[in-house]
Amino acid sequence: MEVRLFQWIAPILVLLILTNNVLRYYRGRTDLRETILSGALWIGIALLAIFPDEISNFIAEILGFKSNTNAVLFLGLGLVFFIQYRLYRLQVKNREDLTKLTRSVALLNFQDEEESTQ
């Protein structure tokens, strides 16, 4: 098996990113779920870099693709769309929470103004 440059660089970068994720968890900037999910994603990327042919052929066989490259691209594209959908849902939830908070503050301010005028 020929070892290519990216098979050395990717795992080193993944180790740095994983270390950063763990440090962010201990500092309280992320929760355990986010740390575990991002860790699993980065470990998967490192494994794909170390064993590209074995993993891509396995993915192609599971998904029924003839080409391992198409299988990996399709899986990656699906993952990107899933993450984009999750981010959209978080944005909608944040917008709804902000609207509720704004209404509550407006009602409190209105009540305070009414009490001060009486």
C-alpha positions as CSV (number, residue, x, y, z in Angstrom):
1,M,0.0,0.0,0.0
2,E,1.4,3.3,-1.1
3,V,1.2,6.0,1.6
4,R,0.3,9.4,0.2
5,L,0.9,12.8,1.8
6,F,-2.7,13.4,2.7
7,Q,-2.7,10.1,4.7
8,W,-0.2,11.8,7.0
9,I,-1.6,15.3,7.1
10,A,-5.3,14.5,7.6
11,P,-4.9,12.5,10.8
12,I,-2.5,15.1,12.3
13,L,-5.1,17.8,11.6
14,V,-7.8,15.7,13.0
15,L,-5.9,15.2,16.2
16,L,-5.5,19.0,16.5
17,I,-9.2,19.5,15.9
18,L,-10.2,16.8,18.4
19,T,-8.0,18.3,21.0
20,N,-9.6,21.7,20.4
21,N,-13.1,20.2,20.7
22,V,-12.2,18.5,24.0
23,L,-10.7,21.7,25.3
24,R,-13.8,23.6,24.3
25,Y,-16.0,21.0,26.1
26,Y,-14.0,21.4,29.3
27,R,-14.2,25.2,29.1
28,G,-18.0,24.8,28.8
29,R,-18.3,26.2,25.3
30,T,-19.9,23.0,23.9
31,D,-22.0,20.3,25.3
32,L,-21.2,16.6,25.5
33,R,-23.5,15.7,22.6
34,E,-21.9,18.2,20.2
35,T,-18.4,17.1,21.3
36,I,-19.1,13.4,20.7
37,L,-20.8,14.0,17.3
38,S,-18.1,16.2,16.0
39,G,-15.5,13.8,17.3
40,A,-17.1,10.9,15.5
41,L,-17.2,13.0,12.3
42,W,-13.6,13.9,12.5
43,I,-12.5,10.4,13.4
44,G,-14.4,9.2,10.3
45,I,-12.6,11.7,8.1
46,A,-9.2,10.5,9.5
47,L,-10.1,6.9,8.9
48,L,-11.2,7.7,5.4
49,A,-7.9,9.4,4.8
50,I,-5.9,6.5,6.2
51,F,-7.8,3.8,4.5
52,P,-9.4,5.5,1.5
53,D,-9.9,2.5,-0.8
54,E,-11.1,0.1,1.8
55,I,-13.7,2.5,3.3
56,S,-14.9,3.9,0.0
57,N,-15.3,0.4,-1.5
58,F,-17.3,-0.6,1.6
59,I,-19.5,2.5,1.3
60,A,-20.1,1.8,-2.4
61,E,-21.0,-1.8,-1.7
62,I,-23.5,-0.8,1.1
63,L,-25.1,2.0,-1.0
64,G,-25.1,0.0,-4.2
65,F,-22.9,2.2,-6.2
66,K,-20.5,0.8,-8.9
67,S,-17.9,3.5,-8.3
68,N,-16.4,4.1,-4.9
69,T,-15.7,7.7,-5.6
70,N,-19.4,8.4,-6.4
71,A,-20.4,6.7,-3.2
72,V,-18.2,8.8,-1.1
73,L,-19.3,12.0,-2.9
74,F,-22.9,11.1,-2.5
75,L,-22.5,10.3,1.2
76,G,-20.6,13.6,1.7
77,L,-23.3,15.6,-0.1
78,G,-26.0,13.9,1.9
79,L,-24.1,14.8,5.1
80,V,-23.7,18.4,4.0
81,F,-27.5,18.7,3.2
82,F,-28.3,17.2,6.6
83,I,-26.1,19.6,8.5
84,Q,-27.5,22.5,6.5
85,Y,-31.0,21.4,7.4
86,R,-30.2,21.2,11.1
87,L,-28.6,24.6,11.0
88,Y,-31.8,26.0,9.3
89,R,-34.0,24.4,12.0
90,L,-31.7,25.9,14.8
91,Q,-32.0,29.3,13.1
92,V,-35.8,29.1,13.0
93,K,-35.9,28.1,16.7
94,N,-33.6,31.0,17.6
95,R,-35.8,33.4,15.7
96,E,-38.9,32.1,17.5
97,D,-37.2,32.3,20.9
98,L,-36.1,35.9,20.1
99,T,-39.6,36.9,19.1
100,K,-41.0,35.5,22.4
101,L,-38.3,37.2,24.4
102,T,-39.0,40.5,22.6
103,R,-42.7,40.3,23.3
104,S,-42.1,39.5,27.0
105,V,-39.8,42.5,27.4
106,A,-42.2,44.8,25.6
107,L,-45.1,43.6,27.8
108,L,-42.9,44.2,31.0
109,N,-41.9,47.6,29.8
110,F,-45.5,48.5,29.1
111,Q,-46.6,47.3,32.5
112,D,-43.8,49.3,34.2
113,E,-44.9,52.4,32.3
114,E,-48.5,52.0,33.2
115,E,-47.6,51.5,36.9
116,S,-45.4,54.6,36.9
117,T,-48.1,56.8,35.4
118,Q,-50.7,55.8,38.0
